[in-house]
Amino acid sequence: MKITKGRLAAIIILFVIVADQAMKIWVKTHFFLGEDLRIASWFHLYFIENNGMAFGMEIGSKLLLTLFRIIAVAALGWYIVKIKDREDVKRGFIVCLALILAGAAGNIIDCVLYGVLFNNPLPPQVAEFLPAAGGYGTLLHGLVVDMLYFPLFSFNWPDWMPIVGGEHFLFFQPVFNIADAAITVGILTLIIFFSKFPPIKSTEAAEIEK
């Protein structure tokens, strides 16, 4: 039985969100902030939290960023529903959008709920779920949990190099989570394999205006 594009999108979204949240909750309740567990020389579980966007970037107000994410996810979800049954829309395109939506939704959950669901004790204590004294923040002001760290290789730049000469270079430095990875894979695949978003047809536009 062939899975419809809409059902495939729903499966991907559910899988990514569940995997992302399961990983975050496990790390949050078993690692102290800043703990670094070396799995291999090129892969660590390194628990940090950030106040901004993917890979720890910070842009603008926390509240505005959270509200923007919610609006963007709602808009993307509406778009997927509108185009999922069209024959001219490829399954791969829907998969990419589903990955982006799921990743954004996964980080939204942290921003919206984690401030009231967890505390943030000082190391070496680990966070509690629903602590008696209350969470570390308020609704919409939670911190995003990151833990995936891939220091693939490093080297020192030759002294004769301008600007960076003699400095240590590490690739790859950002710490991220499953939601960030889903967003990144979805966006890069869209850029590489799909030139543009399918437009909403006139009949669909007419329905919106009613």
Residue frames relative to the residue before (quaternion, step in Angstrom):
aa qw qx qy qz dx dy dz
M 1.0000 0.0000 0.0000 0.0000 0.00 0.00 0.00
K 0.3585 -0.7592 0.5085 0.1912 3.55 -0.70 1.12
I 0.3799 -0.7253 0.5310 0.2181 3.54 -0.88 0.98
T 0.4321 -0.6982 0.5034 0.2691 3.59 -0.80 0.95
K 0.6366 -0.5414 0.3841 0.3927 3.56 -1.22 0.45
G 0.6425 0.5257 -0.3284 0.4505 3.57 1.02 -0.72
R 0.6699 0.4841 -0.2943 0.4799 3.56 0.98 -0.85
L 0.6178 0.5394 -0.3383 0.4615 3.58 1.06 -0.75
A 0.6405 0.5179 -0.3204 0.4678 3.58 0.97 -0.84
A 0.6572 0.5157 -0.3094 0.4544 3.58 0.95 -0.88
I 0.6464 0.5190 -0.3187 0.4595 3.59 0.99 -0.83
I 0.6594 0.5091 -0.3046 0.4617 3.57 0.92 -0.93
I 0.6601 0.5141 -0.3075 0.4532 3.57 0.88 -0.94
L 0.6757 0.4911 -0.2931 0.4651 3.58 0.88 -0.95
F 0.6647 0.5146 -0.3087 0.4450 3.59 0.90 -0.93
V 0.6785 0.4925 -0.2993 0.4555 3.59 0.84 -0.95
I 0.6730 0.4978 -0.3070 0.4527 3.59 0.86 -0.92
V 0.6667 0.4945 -0.3087 0.4645 3.60 0.89 -0.90
A 0.6707 0.4892 -0.3040 0.4673 3.61 0.88 -0.92
D 0.6552 0.5221 -0.3081 0.4508 3.57 0.95 -0.89
Q 0.7135 0.4518 -0.2644 0.4657 3.57 0.81 -0.98
A 0.6142 0.5402 -0.3527 0.4545 3.60 1.03 -0.71
M 0.6644 0.5004 -0.2980 0.4683 3.58 0.95 -0.88
K 0.6722 0.5061 -0.2970 0.4513 3.57 0.91 -0.92
I 0.6744 0.4909 -0.3016 0.4618 3.59 0.87 -0.92
W 0.6343 0.5213 -0.3328 0.4638 3.59 1.00 -0.79
V 0.6785 0.4728 -0.2967 0.4776 3.60 0.84 -0.93
K 0.6526 0.5398 -0.3169 0.4269 3.58 0.89 -0.93
T 0.7759 0.3565 -0.1784 0.4889 3.59 0.96 -0.84
H 0.7317 0.3912 -0.2471 0.5004 3.62 1.23 0.01
F 0.7195 0.3578 -0.2254 0.5510 3.60 1.26 -0.30
F 0.3453 -0.6771 0.5863 0.2803 3.57 -1.10 0.55
L 0.6512 -0.5400 0.3624 0.3912 3.56 -1.18 0.60
G 0.7899 0.2544 -0.2217 0.5121 3.57 -0.72 1.11
E 0.4795 0.6687 -0.4491 0.3481 3.62 1.22 -0.10
D 0.1448 -0.7957 0.5876 0.0227 3.53 -0.98 0.96
L 0.0736 -0.7946 0.6027 0.0004 3.57 -0.50 1.24
R 0.2508 -0.7852 0.5530 0.1218 3.58 -0.53 1.20
I 0.1940 -0.7750 0.5949 0.0886 3.57 -0.63 1.18
A 0.7529 -0.0878 0.0861 0.6465 3.55 1.08 -0.86
S 0.6899 -0.4705 0.3251 0.4438 3.58 -1.23 0.20
W 0.7529 0.3757 -0.1832 0.5083 3.57 1.16 -0.66
F 0.7673 0.2762 -0.1674 0.5540 3.62 1.25 0.01
H 0.0117 0.7841 -0.6181 0.0546 3.54 -0.82 1.15
L 0.2823 -0.6472 0.6585 0.2604 3.50 -1.39 0.26
Y 0.0415 0.8166 -0.5618 0.1260 3.55 -0.30 1.32
F 0.2315 -0.8315 0.4951 0.0991 3.56 -0.22 1.31
I 0.1665 0.7407 -0.6370 0.1334 3.51 -0.71 1.18
E 0.2451 -0.7335 0.6056 0.1876 3.56 -1.31 0.17
N 0.0985 -0.8030 0.5851 0.0562 3.55 -1.09 0.64
N 0.4493 -0.7183 0.4898 0.2053 3.50 -1.24 0.59
G 0.7359 0.4542 -0.2124 0.4551 3.55 1.27 -0.09
M 0.7936 -0.3110 0.2532 0.4576 3.49 -1.11 -0.84
A 0.8099 -0.2802 0.1892 0.4793 3.56 -1.33 -0.27
F 0.8470 0.1499 -0.1512 0.4871 3.55 -1.19 0.81
G 0.6991 -0.5342 0.2686 0.3922 3.56 1.10 0.74
M 0.4253 0.6943 -0.4851 0.3189 3.61 1.19 0.13
E 0.1780 -0.7786 0.5932 0.1015 3.58 -1.11 0.61
I 0.0566 0.7978 -0.5925 0.0963 3.55 -0.67 1.15
G 0.8799 -0.0112 -0.0092 0.4750 3.57 -0.67 1.14
S 0.7863 -0.3384 0.2637 0.4445 3.52 -1.39 -0.32
K 0.5357 -0.6362 0.4599 0.3112 3.55 -1.03 0.84
L 0.6759 0.4934 -0.2972 0.4598 3.59 0.86 -0.94
L 0.6698 0.4927 -0.3034 0.4653 3.58 0.90 -0.91
L 0.6297 0.5360 -0.3276 0.4570 3.56 1.05 -0.77
T 0.6602 0.5017 -0.3055 0.4680 3.58 0.95 -0.86
L 0.6648 0.4956 -0.3028 0.4699 3.58 0.91 -0.89
F 0.6290 0.5292 -0.3308 0.4636 3.58 1.03 -0.79
R 0.6361 0.5301 -0.3270 0.4555 3.58 0.97 -0.85
I 0.6560 0.5181 -0.3150 0.4494 3.58 0.90 -0.93
I 0.6662 0.4947 -0.2983 0.4717 3.59 0.92 -0.92
A 0.6598 0.5165 -0.3081 0.4505 3.59 0.95 -0.90
V 0.6590 0.4983 -0.3106 0.4700 3.60 0.96 -0.84
A 0.6370 0.5208 -0.3275 0.4645 3.59 0.99 -0.81
A 0.6628 0.5039 -0.3003 0.4654 3.59 0.96 -0.87
L 0.6652 0.4941 -0.3034 0.4704 3.58 0.96 -0.85
G 0.6308 0.5275 -0.3285 0.4648 3.58 1.02 -0.75
W 0.6366 0.5187 -0.3141 0.4765 3.58 1.01 -0.85
Y 0.6528 0.5220 -0.3123 0.4515 3.59 0.97 -0.88
I 0.6413 0.5198 -0.3250 0.4616 3.60 0.96 -0.86
V 0.6446 0.5210 -0.3187 0.4598 3.59 0.93 -0.88
K 0.6783 0.5172 -0.2922 0.4325 3.60 0.96 -0.86
I 0.7986 0.3324 -0.1605 0.4753 3.60 0.94 -0.81
K 0.4701 0.7407 -0.4158 0.2397 3.60 1.21 -0.36
D 0.7478 0.4054 -0.2249 0.4753 3.62 1.04 -0.69
R 0.4949 0.6612 -0.4335 0.3605 3.59 1.24 0.04
E 0.4914 -0.6917 0.4528 0.2739 3.56 -0.91 0.95
D 0.6755 0.5039 -0.3015 0.4459 3.61 1.11 -0.60
V 0.6089 0.5263 -0.3521 0.4778 3.60 1.29 -0.02
K 0.3488 -0.7711 0.5016 0.1792 3.56 -0.62 1.17
R 0.6054 -0.5738 0.4171 0.3609 3.54 -1.20 0.63
G 0.6267 0.5549 -0.3368 0.4312 3.56 1.01 -0.79
F 0.6285 0.5373 -0.3288 0.4563 3.56 1.06 -0.74
I 0.6518 0.5033 -0.3011 0.4808 3.56 0.99 -0.87
V 0.6219 0.5413 -0.3373 0.4544 3.59 1.02 -0.81
C 0.6499 0.5191 -0.3173 0.4555 3.59 0.93 -0.88
L 0.6722 0.4883 -0.2988 0.4695 3.58 0.89 -0.92
A 0.6375 0.5292 -0.3274 0.4543 3.57 1.03 -0.79
L 0.6355 0.5231 -0.3273 0.4641 3.60 1.01 -0.78
I 0.6615 0.5002 -0.3059 0.4676 3.58 0.93 -0.90
L 0.6611 0.5041 -0.3083 0.4624 3.59 0.90 -0.92
A 0.6725 0.5057 -0.3024 0.4478 3.58 0.88 -0.96
G 0.6598 0.5110 -0.3114 0.4545 3.56 0.95 -0.85
A 0.6587 0.4988 -0.3066 0.4726 3.55 0.93 -0.89
A 0.6548 0.5126 -0.3105 0.4605 3.58 0.98 -0.85
G 0.6245 0.5536 -0.3389 0.4344 3.58 1.01 -0.78
N 0.6980 0.4437 -0.2724 0.4916 3.58 0.95 -0.84
I 0.5767 0.5749 -0.3764 0.4419 3.59 1.15 -0.55
I 0.6133 0.5575 -0.3529 0.4341 3.59 0.98 -0.82
D 0.6325 0.5219 -0.3265 0.4702 3.59 0.98 -0.84
C 0.6967 0.4975 -0.2772 0.4362 3.56 0.79 -1.09
V 0.7172 0.4616 -0.2541 0.4560 3.57 0.92 -0.92
L 0.8475 0.2824 -0.0856 0.4412 3.58 0.74 -1.08
Y 0.6178 0.6153 -0.3693 0.3214 3.60 0.93 -0.77
G 0.5939 0.5896 -0.3672 0.4061 3.59 1.10 -0.56
V 0.7423 0.3627 -0.2141 0.5212 3.59 1.12 -0.62
L 0.6664 0.5208 -0.3081 0.4356 3.62 1.18 -0.41
F 0.7979 0.2256 -0.0959 0.5507 3.60 1.12 -0.64
N 0.3227 -0.6716 0.6088 0.2725 3.52 -1.35 0.27
N 0.3139 -0.7359 0.5663 0.1980 3.57 -1.29 0.15
P 0.0504 -0.8357 0.5466 0.0150 3.61 0.34 1.21
L 0.5776 -0.5689 0.4507 0.3736 3.54 -1.27 0.35
P 0.5598 -0.5866 0.4550 0.3681 3.62 -1.07 0.67
P 0.6028 -0.1248 -0.7814 -0.1021 1.58 -2.19 1.23
Q 0.3839 0.7116 -0.5048 0.3024 3.63 1.12 0.40
V 0.3087 -0.7336 0.5734 0.1941 3.55 -1.18 0.59
A 0.6265 -0.5784 0.3832 0.3551 3.55 -1.21 0.55
E 0.3076 -0.7198 0.5937 0.1866 3.53 -1.26 0.57
F 0.3967 -0.6771 0.5661 0.2526 3.55 -1.20 0.64
L 0.8308 -0.0276 -0.0567 0.5530 3.59 -0.76 1.11
P 0.0232 0.8334 -0.5503 0.0459 3.62 0.61 1.07
A 0.6066 -0.5932 0.3927 0.3548 3.55 -1.10 0.74
A 0.7082 0.4598 -0.2595 0.4687 3.60 1.03 -0.74
G 0.6005 -0.5724 0.3607 0.4263 3.57 1.26 -0.01
G 0.6252 -0.5747 0.3936 0.3520 3.53 -1.31 0.31
Y 0.6430 -0.5518 0.3846 0.3662 3.54 -1.34 0.10
G 0.8035 0.1696 -0.0838 0.5645 3.59 1.22 -0.28
T 0.5465 -0.5873 0.4783 0.3572 3.52 -1.29 -0.44
L 0.7031 -0.4263 0.3450 0.4528 3.54 -1.32 0.15
L 0.8185 0.2126 -0.2100 0.4907 3.58 -1.04 0.94
H 0.7163 0.4202 -0.2588 0.4933 3.62 1.23 0.03
G 0.3310 0.7555 -0.5001 0.2637 3.59 1.09 0.64
L 0.4384 -0.6758 0.5318 0.2614 3.53 -1.32 0.36
V 0.4436 -0.6898 0.5102 0.2590 3.56 -1.08 0.77
V 0.3391 -0.7516 0.5399 0.1694 3.56 -0.88 1.02
D 0.0359 -0.7799 0.6248 -0.0091 3.58 -0.88 1.02
M 0.0157 0.8357 -0.5475 0.0390 3.58 -1.09 0.67
L 0.6364 0.5424 -0.3391 0.4310 3.62 1.14 -0.39
Y 0.0449 0.8116 -0.5730 0.1053 3.56 -0.52 1.21
F 0.0429 -0.8183 0.5719 -0.0388 3.56 -0.65 1.17
P 0.0257 -0.7941 0.6070 -0.0153 3.63 0.06 1.24
L 0.1645 -0.8680 0.4602 0.0882 3.57 0.46 1.26
F 0.7787 -0.1913 0.1272 0.5839 3.58 0.92 -0.81
S 0.1066 -0.7882 0.6031 0.0610 3.55 -1.26 0.38
F 0.0349 0.7806 -0.6235 0.0261 3.54 -1.27 0.44
N 0.4321 -0.6585 0.5429 0.2915 3.54 -1.32 0.17
W 0.4505 -0.6771 0.5123 0.2759 3.55 -0.89 0.93
P 0.5479 -0.6066 0.4507 0.3588 3.64 -1.01 0.73
D 0.5977 -0.6060 0.3967 0.3438 3.56 -1.05 0.76
W 0.6658 0.5269 -0.3124 0.4259 3.59 1.08 -0.65
M 0.5135 0.6416 -0.4273 0.3770 3.63 1.25 -0.19
P 0.4426 -0.6832 0.5029 0.2906 3.63 -0.89 0.86
I 0.8329 0.2227 -0.1999 0.4655 3.57 -1.24 0.67
V 0.8312 0.2180 -0.0940 0.5027 3.60 0.56 -1.15
G 0.3653 0.7757 -0.4639 0.2229 3.61 1.24 -0.03
G 0.8218 0.2114 -0.1877 0.4948 3.57 -0.84 1.04
E 0.5888 0.5906 -0.3708 0.4087 3.59 1.22 -0.24
H 0.4732 -0.6603 0.5112 0.2805 3.53 -1.26 0.58
F 0.1403 -0.7899 0.5941 0.0578 3.59 -0.93 0.93
L 0.0682 -0.7900 0.6092 0.0112 3.55 -0.90 0.99
F 0.0228 -0.7718 0.6354 -0.0115 3.55 -0.93 0.96
F 0.6955 -0.2811 -0.6590 0.0539 1.82 -1.44 1.99
Q 0.3464 -0.8135 0.4313 0.1795 3.65 -0.56 1.07
P 0.6157 0.5833 -0.3883 0.3604 3.68 0.85 -0.72
V 0.2548 -0.7067 0.6387 0.1664 3.53 -1.23 0.67
F 0.0130 0.8281 -0.5556 0.0736 3.57 -0.74 1.03
N 0.3770 -0.7071 0.5443 0.2483 3.57 -1.29 -0.15
I 0.7283 -0.4178 0.2972 0.4547 3.59 -1.29 0.04
A 0.6249 0.5419 -0.3408 0.4468 3.60 1.01 -0.75
D 0.6404 0.5149 -0.3197 0.4718 3.60 0.95 -0.85
A 0.6524 0.5205 -0.3124 0.4538 3.58 0.97 -0.90
A 0.6443 0.5215 -0.3221 0.4574 3.60 0.98 -0.83
I 0.6457 0.5146 -0.3150 0.4680 3.58 0.96 -0.87
T 0.6783 0.5095 -0.2900 0.4430 3.57 0.86 -0.99
V 0.6628 0.4918 -0.3021 0.4770 3.59 0.91 -0.93
G 0.6557 0.5210 -0.3130 0.4478 3.59 0.93 -0.86
I 0.6933 0.4759 -0.2804 0.4628 3.58 0.86 -0.96
L 0.6724 0.4966 -0.3078 0.4544 3.61 0.86 -0.91
T 0.6537 0.5060 -0.3152 0.4662 3.59 0.99 -0.79
L 0.6131 0.5342 -0.3442 0.4694 3.58 1.05 -0.71
I 0.6771 0.5006 -0.2962 0.4508 3.57 0.87 -0.97
I 0.7160 0.4708 -0.2592 0.4455 3.59 0.91 -0.92
F 0.8328 0.2785 -0.1011 0.4675 3.57 0.80 -1.02
F 0.7683 0.2770 -0.1668 0.5525 3.61 1.15 -0.39
S 0.3673 -0.7856 0.4628 0.1834 3.57 -0.55 1.20
K 0.8164 -0.0532 0.0584 0.5720 3.59 1.01 -0.71
F 0.5604 -0.5818 0.4672 0.3593 3.53 -1.30 0.37
P 0.4871 -0.6371 0.4929 0.3374 3.62 -0.97 0.73
P 0.4274 -0.7070 0.4923 0.2741 3.62 -0.84 0.89
I 0.5130 -0.5981 0.5048 0.3525 3.54 -1.24 0.43
K 0.4453 -0.7157 0.4686 0.2643 3.59 -0.74 1.02
S 0.6758 -0.5259 0.3425 0.3864 3.53 -1.24 0.53
T 0.6309 0.5322 -0.3441 0.4476 3.60 1.04 -0.71
E 0.6535 0.4953 -0.3125 0.4796 3.57 1.06 -0.75
A 0.6276 0.5315 -0.3340 0.4606 3.55 1.05 -0.75
A 0.6394 0.5315 -0.3280 0.4485 3.56 1.02 -0.76
E 0.6270 0.5428 -0.3355 0.4468 3.56 1.10 -0.74
I 0.6247 0.5554 -0.3327 0.4365 3.56 1.08 -0.79
E 0.6865 0.5099 -0.2771 0.4380 3.55 1.00 -0.89
K 0.5808 0.5997 -0.3810 0.3973 3.61 1.17 -0.46
